[in-house]
């Protein structure tokens, strides 16, 4: 079996130069071997994508459940803060009806 170490082709895929050696062993010992360290960034990206997908599905499920109950999502709720030009009184702080 030929194991190529260098192959040079031109733009029309014609062979210009080749370097190889003959291999007489088991096929499992030849070829490209990847180590765990080489695969780490790829696995981290896949893990982050799975995590983001799971969070997105969870968020969508929570919003759908809230809409079924008639509760508005946080993005659609109106602004209930006290304007800066009003004076805060004890009534604003203690009245439970004015949340």
N, C-alpha and C positions, 0 to 999 in steps of 0.2 A: 504494500500500500504506500502511495506517495503522500508524504506530509509536506505541504508547501510552507516555506518560511518567508518567501518573497515572490510576488507576481507583479509584473509591470505590463500594463496593456495600453495601447494607444486609444484615440477617441473612437475608432471603429471596432474596438474590442479585438484587435490583432495582438498576439503575444509578442512582446519585445524582450522580456527577460523573466526567467523563472529560477528560483532556488528551492530545492527540496531534498528530502532524504527518505530512504526506504525504511519503513517501520514494519517489524515482524513481531507484534505482540497483541495483547488483548485490546479491543477497541475502546474499552472503558478508560484506558490510561492515556489515550490521545484526545486532543481537542482542547477547548477553552474551559478552564475551571474558574468558577466565581467563588469568592470567599464571602463570608457573612458581612465583612466590613464594606465590600463593594456594593452590597444590596441595601445597606442601611438607609441611605437617603430616599431611595425608591419606596421602601417599606414605610418610612415615616410619612411620606406624602400620601400614600394610600390610606394609612391610619387616620390622618387628619381629614381626608376627604370623607371617609366613613363616618367620623365623628360629626363633621359639619352636616352631612346628609341626615344623620340621626337627629341632631338638634333641630334641623329645619322641619322634619316630619313631626317632631314632638311639638314644635311651636304652632304648626298648621293645625294639628289635632286639638291643641288647647284653644286656639281661636275658634275653630268650628264648634267646639263644645260650648264656648262662651256665647256664641251667636245663637245656639239652640236655646240657651237659657234666657236670652234677651239682653245679655250684658254686652255693652259696647267694648271693642278692643281699645287698648290704651291710646292708639294713634287717633282714634275718632272721638275721644272724650274731649269736651270743651275745657277751656282753661278756667279753673276755679280759684285762681290766686287773687289776693286782694291787691288792687291797684296801688301804686306808690304814692299817689296824691291823697289817699284817704287816711284818716287817723284810726289807728287800731285801738279799739276800746275793749273793755272787759267782756262786753256782749259778744264781740267777734271771737274771743277765745273760749268762752264757756257755753255758748248756745249750741246745742247739739243739732238743731234744725238748720243751721247755717254752715254746714260742712263745706 
